[in-house]
Amino acid sequence: MRILTRYISRRLAFGWLLVFFIMTALFSFLELVGQLDDVGEGSYQVKDAFMYVAYTMPGRVISLAAVSSLMGGIIALGTLANSDELLAMRSCGFSVFRIARVVLISGSVIMLGVLLLAQFVVPSLEQKAKINRELAISGEGVLLSTGGFWTRDNNRFINVRSSSSGAGLADVSVYEFNELGKPVRCVTSEEAEILKNGEWLGRDVRQITFSDGNVSDQLRPSQDLGVLLNRKQADILSITPDMLSLDKLYQYIQLLKKRGQDADQYVLALWQKAALPLKVGAMIFFSLPFAFGPAREANPGRRVTLGAIVGISYYYFDQALGFTGLLLGLHPAFTTLLPLAIITLMASWLLLRVP
């Protein structure tokens, strides 16, 4: 039995890797074509387009993970079904649900990989890709690998490091000089919030003032910093849910609630990210009915086409239901888990009908 388990796992791994590679390469190429349209704007060059595609590739992998897992499972299991190997396994005592258990255990590697990518890899790369691209096109400043975002406003030099905690903009520093190039004031803030009128409110502020050979050092819990960046620069540094890991999303949600701001969009993003491994598992489970019962009689091309339709339909239904739930005031947990429950129940019902 262990030999059969290893054999099924190897065939599944080959099918999944094949589909993952093809779909990731295809969608990365389409993204590259779109990015090449922007080459020549500002300082955006061909190498920047390639770097953007490379940085966003892990995010593309997890967004395609559910559909790729379904299609990879259909190809692998369909090949076994066409050669009557699944029938031979069942004759040796392997039940349908025992084969399903082997498939899901093998798929747990993909589920774990998707979770690790979403937590540790994708957020920082998505943030770097977005900021580098927008800065190159707009020329609104410069992003250093270790120094964050820098820009100049007359005699002021402004440095902003995008928050890794999801708390807006953090580690803000403003250096002011007079016409002779001598320092006048230095203001640092642990955290800054951009208000609706465009002005900045700094928290945990330290202000150092240089005047007539004297230096004054003041600490304030909060202070109005004025308008430090224009709207385009602020948009470049803004944080989207894709740029936050699960724990940072949770912290950001708590911060928004503490400030009395709407956090529904980020709550939905948290649930969708947390449910990514479950979506992959549900799609892997749904690939099983394609290898048993009436579906196994279909030719391989028809099976793959049908699987692609099911996977894409599920993806758009999941996205549409999530945003519809925001409009109707439904809890994101319900709109996220409902499609999972539907696809799992459908797969179970189809497998129970297998003789």
Secondary structure, DSSP 8 states (H G I E B T S, - for coil): -HHHHHHHHHHHHHHHHHHHHHHHHHHHHHHHHHHHTTTTSTT--HHHHHHHHHHHHHHHHHHSHHHHHHHHHHHHHHHHHHTTHHHHHHHTT--HHHHHHHHHHHHHHHHHHHHHIIIIIHHHHHHHHHHHHHHHHH---EEETTTEEEEEETTEEEEEEE-SSSSSEEEEEEEEE-TTS-EEEEEEEEEEEE-TTS-EEEEEEEEEEEETTEEEEEEEEEEEEE--S-HHHHHHH---GGGS-HHHHHHHHHHHHHTT---HHHHHHHHHHHTHHHHHHHHHHHTGGGGSGGGGGS-HHHHHHHHHHHHHHHHHHHHHHHHHHHHHT--HHHHHHHHHHHHHHHHHHHHHT--
